Amino acid sequence: MIVITAPTSAIGRQVLENILESGEAIRVIARDPSRIPAQIRERVDIVQGSHGDADIVRRAFEGADAVFWLVPPNPASESIEAAYLDFTRPACEAFKVAGVQRVVGVSALGRGTGLEGNAGMVTVSLAMDDLIASTGVSYRALTMPSFIDNIFRQVVSIGKQGVFFSPLTGDRRHPTCATRDIAAVATRLLLDRSWNGSQEAPVLGPEDLSQEDMARIMSDVLGKPVRFQQVPFDAFKAQFLQRGASEAFARGMVDMMIAKDKGLDDGEQRTAENTTPTSFRQWCEEVLKPAIEG
């Protein structure tokens, strides 16, 4: 039995679809099961509720061999520690009670760079990894840079105005990865019963790109000019607050992006094992362009 949390999220949805193809028994934890397609709901065991709830995870993890763990963002959280660590504590107890063997979790790059101590969401993600590992369960933390797919949030401004925005410095190159590749790595680990112990599993994508590089690639794929515009960090934070996020959440996002701009994601060397296939150009051709032209 494999338990999948956040099964309607960008990554969790793809993990669920991948695991379904394997024939493994699947249980999902979902606040709103109606968001799962009907043809999938018929094939999985569903526990309705939050995977931050002790009773829910105790029920969901009973009889489970492996768990896919993803903490959903909580813009209303009073502290980012509460959003990640307090949310995860009930699951850690349930791992031990249920005898879960393996956990694959979504985390972030940055450990060992010297920047991880004041990196907002990354700091608490790494603390969450330590908390899970302390239970004694075999754990693989999928450590990622920023997701290529985040660009999709700006599909309107790219399509209509030919511009996208970020607080990152325009010419500084960073690794990026696609959610489809994260899901593929998670799937492989969840189906593989041979590994044990606790360690990170970086997911780096095939290339390092700057914001200016991305603008050039988008311009080429879309056949029209797309430019990058840097947003001051104060303005970046204000956008979250205007959308109703808490001060703690907004500050956590800013601290993370400041650390990324200083090289938080640069500490992991790309290898054959951690290099995933989807390039930014491929993603633009297969996802961004159809969305804009459609």
N, C-alpha and C positions, 0 to 999 in steps of 0.2 A: 504494500500500500504506500503510495506517495501522496503527501498532502501538499497542496499548492495554496499559498496565501496570496491575497491581492490578485485574484484570477481575472479581473476585468481591467487591470492596469496595462500599460503599454508593453511591459516585459512579461508580466504574469499571464496575460492572455496568450502570448506566443508560446510560452512554456507549456501551458495547458494544451494548446493545439498540438504541439510536438509530442507530448507524452501520450496523448490519445492515440497517436499512430503506433505506439509501441505495444499496446494491449495491456499495459500495467493497470492495476486497480488504482483509481484516483479518487481522492476526497478533496474538496475545496472548501475554504472558509470565505463566505461572501456576505457583506452587509445587505446587499440587494441582489438576490439570485436572478431577478428578472433581467438584469443587465447581461447575463450569460445567455448566448444564443440557445434557443429551445432545443436544437438538435444536439447540443453539447450537454445541456442540463440532463437529458435523458440517459447520458452515458456515465455520469459521475455521481458520487455521493456528496451531498451538500450539507454543510453545517452553517446555518445562518447566524450572522453576528460579526463582531469585531475580533480580529486575532490579537487584540490587546486585552481581551477579557479572559480572566483565569478560567472560568467555567467553560467557555467556548473552546479554548485550546486544549483543555483536559479531555473534552469529548472528541475533538477533532484528531488529536494525536494518538488516541487509543488504537493500538494495532498497527501503527505506522512504522515503516522502515526508514523513510526519508522524508524530509520537509524542505520545501522551497520557501525561504523567508524573505519578505520584502516589507519594509515599514513604509506605509503611505505617507506622503507629505501632510502636515497638519498646520496650515497657515495660521490657525487660531491659537496655537499652543502658547502657554504662558512662558515656557522655556524650551529650548531645543533639547536639553537633557531629558525633560519629561517626554517630549515627542518621540525620542529614540530609545533611551534607556528604560524609563519607567514603562513604556509601551511593551518593551521586549522582556521584562522581568517575568511576567506570568508564563510566557512561552518557555523560558529557561527552566522554570520549575517543572513544567509539563514535559519537557524533553526527558528529564530525569525520571519522572514518575512513569511515563509511558514506555521508557526504554528505547526511544528513538535512536537509531544508529548513526544516521548521517544527516547533516543540515547544509544546504547551499544557500548563502545569503547574498543580497545585493549591498555592496559597500562602495568604497572609493579609493583611488590612488592617494598617496601622500605620505605613508608611513616611512620614517627614516629620512625624510627630506629636511627636517629642522623647521618646517613650516606648518606641520600638522597640529601644533599645539594651540594655534589661534586661527583655525581655518573653518570656523562655523560648523556647517552641516557635515563637513568631512571629519572634523574633530570628534563629533559625537558618533558618527558612523564607525570610526575606528574603535572608539570605546565600546560600542555595541558588539563589535567583533570579539573584543576581549571578554566581554560578559558571556557571550555564547560559548566561546572556547573554554571558559572556566567551568562549564557544566560537565566537561569530560566527553561530550558528544564529538564525533568526528565532524570537522567543519571546514568548508571551503568558502572563503570570503571572495566574491567576485569583485575585484577592485578595478574601477573604471574611471576614465576621464569624463569630460562632458559628452553627452549623447548627440550624435548627428541629428537625430530626430527632433531635438529641441528647436531647430530652425523652423520646423513646420508651424510653430506657434506664430510665426511672422509671415505666414503665407500671403496674407492680405496686403501688408505693406510691401512685400517683395513683388507681388503681382501687379499692384496698382500704382505704387510709387517708385518701384525699383530701388528700394533701400531696405537694409536690415540693421539692427542695433545690438550693441553689446557694450558692457563696461570694459572689456578686455582691450589691451593695446593692439592696434591694428596690424602691426608687422611682427608680433611675437608668435612663433609657431608652437602649437600644442597638439598632443594626440587627441583623436576623437574616435568614437566607435558607434556602431548602429545597434539599436535595440534588438534587431533580428539576430545579430551575432551574439549578443549577451544571452539571449534566450537559447541559442544553440549550444553554447558552452554549459549553461545551467542544465539543459536537458541531458547532455552527455554525462555530466557528473551525477545527476539524480538516478540515471539508469545503470551506472557503473557501481557495482557492489564491492569492488576490489580495493578501494582506497580507505585510508584511515588517518588519524591524527588531524592536526589543525594547521592550516597554512592559507596564504593568499593565492588566488588564481587571477592574475591580471588579464584584462581584456583591452588590448591597445588599438585595435584597428590597424590598417595597413600603412598609415602615413601621418606625419605631423603637418598641420596646416595653420596658417595665420588667418585672421579675419579677412585680410586683403586677398589672400589666396582663395578663400571661399567665395568672395565677391566675383573674382575673375572666373572661377569655375561655373558659378551660377549664371553669369553673363553669357558664357559660351554655350551652356546647355539650353538656356531659355531663349537665346538668340536676341537678347536685348540687354542694355546696360543695367547692372545691379551694382550698387555701391554700398560700402560699409560706413556707418556713422557711429563713432564712439559716444557712449553715454557716461557722464560723470557718475561716480559712485553714489553721491548724494541723491541724484535724480533716479538712479536705479533703485535705491532703497525707497524713495518716495512712491514709486510705482506700486510696490508691494503694499505699502501702507494705504494708498488710495483704493486698492482692491480689497481692503479689509483685513489684511494680515496683521498679526501682532508685531510689536516692536522687536520681540525676541526672534521671531521668524525672519523678519526683514533684515535684522542685524546679522543673523546667521548666514543668510544668502550673500550679503555684502562681504562678510569676512571670508567666506569661501572663495568668492570671485577675486578678491584682493590677493589671496594666497595663490590662486591659480595664475594670476598675472605675474607673480613673482617666481613661478616655476614649480608649484606644488605637484603638477602632473608629470614632471620631467625626470623623476627619480628612477623610473623603471626602464631598463633597456629592452628594446623590442627583440624578441626571439621568434623562432619558428613556432614555438608552442603558444605564445601569447599574442601572436599576430592574427587578427581575424580578417575575413576577406572583403567586406563591403567597403568600398571607397566612397568618398564624398561625391565624386562625379557619378558613380553608379546610383547612389541614393537619389541624387538630384534628377537623374534620368528616369528612374523607376517610381519615385514617390512625389517629388516636388513639382516636376514639370507637368505630369498628368493632373495634379491638383490645381495648378494655376490655369492650365488650358481648359480644364473641365468647367 
